[in-house]
Amino acid sequence: MYRRLALAYRDGRGVKRSPLKALEYYEKLEIIHYRDLAHGRRDTPYYSTAQHLDSVQKEIAKLRAELDSDPTAASM
C-alpha cells in the first residue's frame, strides 16, 4: 500500500504531485524493509528485501535532492 501511495505522489498519478508526501511514504517503506531484514524475512526468487531496500533508499535520495534544489516543491 505504501509503495503505491509513494509512486502516486512521486509521479502525480490520480493525486496532486507532492515530493514531500512521496518522501514520507518512502521513509515508511524503508522502516518496513529494515524491520523485515531484522526479523529474518526469507527472500523468494521474486522478492528480495535487500534489493527493495536499496531501491527505496535511492528514491529517498532523489526526492531529498529535489526538495533541496527546489524550495517550492515542498509546498506542492
TAWO-V613629 format. One record per pair of residues at least 12 apart in sequence whose C-alpha atoms are under 10 Angstrom apart, sorted by the first residue. I is the first residue (numbers start at 1). J is the second residue. Records with the same first field share a line. If there is no record, write none. Layout:
I: J / J
This chain:
1: 25 / 29
2: 22 / 24 / 25 / 26 / 27 / 28 / 29 / 32
3: 22 / 25 / 26 / 28 / 29 / 56
4: 22 / 25
5: 21 / 22 / 24 / 25 / 26
6: 18 / 19 / 20 / 21 / 22 / 23 / 24 / 25 / 26 / 27 / 28 / 29 / 59
7: 19 / 22 / 23 / 25 / 26 / 59
8: 21 / 22
9: 21 / 22 / 23 / 24 / 25
10: 22 / 23 / 25 / 26 / 59 / 63
16: 76
17: 73 / 76
18: 63 / 73 / 74 / 75 / 76
19: 60 / 62 / 63 / 64 / 66 / 67 / 73 / 74 / 75 / 76
20: 63 / 64 / 66 / 67 / 73 / 74 / 75 / 76
21: 63 / 74 / 76
22: 59 / 60 / 63
23: 56 / 59 / 60 / 61 / 62 / 63 / 64 / 67
24: 60
25: 56 / 60
26: 53 / 55 / 56 / 57 / 58 / 59 / 60 / 63
27: 56 / 57 / 59 / 60
28: 56
29: 52 / 53 / 56 / 57
30: 52 / 53 / 54 / 55 / 56 / 57 / 60
31: 53
32: 49 / 53
33: 48 / 49 / 50 / 51 / 52 / 53 / 54 / 56
34: 49 / 50 / 53
36: 49 / 50
37: 49 / 50 / 53
